[in-house]
Amino acid sequence: MGIKIRLARAGAKRRPYYHIVVADSRSPRDGRFIEKIGSYDPMLPSDHADRIRLQSERVTHWLSEGALATDRVAKFLGHAGLAPMPVFVEQPKQSAPKKKAQERAAKAAG
């Protein structure tokens, strides 16, 4: 049984609100979970104190039990200092300028 720390959506249409839960990886996103350990309100400003609330002792307990956090939750835990900050590589290589556009930009700059 794989244990995950993930988000479960709770909130009205166009008013998202998420519970940070510990769940079996086979359970549905908004379905059964083992324990609620926090909440995330994306409607609040990023510097607001209640945007992300975590029960730190329960988070450390579940991480010690082998629970894996999803990407978004791992970022929250990294900012809170409860886990190492995940390393994200730059993804959109496809949207970078192609060879000819880079040559034109280099010619225009120099």
C-alpha positions in Angstrom: 0.0 0.0 0.0 1.6 3.3 -1.1 0.9 6.2 1.1 0.7 9.7 -0.4 0.4 13.2 1.0 -1.7 15.0 -1.5 -4.4 17.6 -2.1 -8.1 16.8 -2.0 -10.4 19.4 -3.5 -13.2 20.8 -1.4 -14.8 24.0 -2.4 -17.5 25.5 -4.6 -17.2 26.0 -8.3 -14.6 28.6 -9.1 -13.8 28.9 -5.4 -11.1 26.2 -5.0 -10.1 25.1 -1.5 -7.9 22.0 -0.8 -7.4 19.8 2.2 -3.9 18.3 2.5 -4.5 14.7 3.3 -2.7 11.4 3.8 -4.3 8.8 1.6 -3.7 5.4 0.0 -2.4 6.0 -3.5 -5.2 3.9 -4.9 -8.0 6.0 -3.4 -9.7 8.6 -5.5 -8.6 12.2 -5.3 -11.6 13.5 -3.3 -12.5 10.2 -1.8 -11.3 8.1 1.1 -8.3 9.3 3.0 -6.5 8.3 6.2 -6.0 11.7 7.9 -6.4 15.4 7.2 -3.1 17.2 8.0 -3.6 20.7 6.7 -5.3 23.0 4.2 -4.5 25.1 1.2 -6.6 28.1 0.1 -5.3 29.4 -3.3 -7.7 32.3 -3.3 -5.7 34.1 -0.5 -2.7 36.2 -1.4 0.6 34.3 -1.4 1.9 36.1 1.7 -1.2 35.5 3.8 -0.7 33.4 6.9 -3.7 31.1 6.4 -3.0 30.3 2.7 -1.2 27.1 3.7 -1.9 25.5 7.1 0.0 22.4 8.2 0.1 20.2 11.3 3.9 19.9 11.4 4.1 17.0 13.9 1.7 14.9 11.8 3.5 15.7 8.6 6.9 14.6 10.1 5.2 11.4 11.4 3.8 10.4 8.0 7.0 11.3 6.3 8.9 9.0 8.7 6.3 6.3 8.0 7.3 6.4 4.3 4.6 8.6 2.8 5.5 10.4 -0.4 4.4 13.9 -1.1 3.1 15.0 -4.5 4.9 17.7 -6.3 2.7 20.6 -5.1 2.6 19.4 -1.5 6.4 18.8 -1.6 6.8 22.4 -2.5 4.6 23.5 0.5 6.6 21.2 2.8 9.9 22.6 1.5 8.8 26.2 2.1 7.7 25.3 5.6 11.0 23.6 6.3 9.5 20.2 7.0 11.2 18.5 4.1 14.0 19.3 1.7 12.9 21.7 -1.1 12.3 19.7 -4.3 14.4 20.4 -7.3 12.4 21.3 -10.4 14.2 21.4 -13.8 13.1 23.9 -16.4 10.5 22.2 -18.5 9.4 24.2 -21.6 12.3 23.5 -24.0 9.8 23.3 -26.8 8.8 26.9 -26.4 12.3 28.2 -26.6 13.3 30.1 -29.8 14.6 27.8 -32.5 18.0 28.1 -34.2 17.1 30.8 -36.8 15.3 33.0 -34.2 18.3 32.7 -31.9 20.6 33.8 -34.8 18.4 36.8 -35.6 18.4 37.8 -31.9 22.1 37.5 -31.7 22.6 39.6 -34.9 20.1 42.3 -33.6 21.9 42.4 -30.2 25.4 42.5 -31.5 
